[in-house]
């Protein structure tokens, strides 16, 4: 076991040490996985897959850049003016070295995770019998779903603004096998076809996922390995269905987006219940700001509280903190009209220990009780998103508003009348719901929003187009093609 731990540690160190100038495909983490010891026992196979989850939870990916930082700054959530430390990001300065380095970090580390997934799957084939067929199905299903998840987010970030016209434009390469060759840049349509193919394969493989019969806790039988419990921290069956809905929505396939989102709502809501006001508001020392019970998929990121201090901590200067102007936050959250929204309190607080005159973001601040199950929890797919997708795609206006109002009721808000403009209300919900989670930028890109609220002014907008929505593929990658 010590040797196994060493191999896993070496893998993680290799990933962490990637430089922006090093081609991701030149790194051979699969050499670590091909050691026979790594797949000598079921537990060692579990740890190999866990290594991929740990890698994706780092700051370079979902522990920071793709959630609380890079994409959210580009969505204009925060007051990042010309004198701010992160101005090059908020101004879409893709030619600036600091922004290029971050984009390269995302690209490189995501493709290393993909390489590790493909290597893991190949090792399951090579070492047949180490795990049971049922275990193999779940392990393989999770890994293939993760491959789809990584490719889709790379496409959303670096790919073109998706439409019928540009679906034939080259976007990103898609890798399903390990090897030393470089795959071609596929048209966007082909990338999304590959994503959906992987998700369909994963759905079939996960048909025996414990989450289906037992919920997020998994099978309570004490003889079942702990690896197959806590299913909300794994790419489980319902997370796969939720990701299908997200992908269908992105490619504007409204019929299938509605079917997938409604499937999750109908079948998974009982296992992913709405957070209670008691958990969020009443428990003042340990508020569940993540709304953790509702998360279809999350990772545990050990970088969370360090990144909270780095980006959002009240002790940061005005020129380095990520915080909105009070007027902009009031407008975005509609706090004058809906002051009891759980997403406002306790996530946004006037700090008492510093001289800040504006609210700062406490969503990722630590809680008093270190045993709370939602500590280090980074949301990646929410139940509420399924309601938004269903509302956007249902042909029935009354049903659409009922779906939105279900979320709003469970956020402490009043109903929206059916006379409101549906698209406007959906946009407002995305703006409120996904602070710190990276999803708003993708919503704007998907809907081809040409003007978004300027985070550095209490009024006015930023004009958006493909030069701001499409992050250039890193030069370290294009040099090889």
Beta strands, then each sheet from edge to edge (+ up, - down):
strand 1: 170-172
strand 2: 186-187
strand 3: 295-300
strand 4: 348-350
strand 5: 359-361
strand 6: 377-382
strand 7: 451-453
strand 8: 461-463
sheet 1: 1+ 2-
sheet 2: 3+ 6-
sheet 3: 4+ 5-
sheet 4: 7+ 8-
end
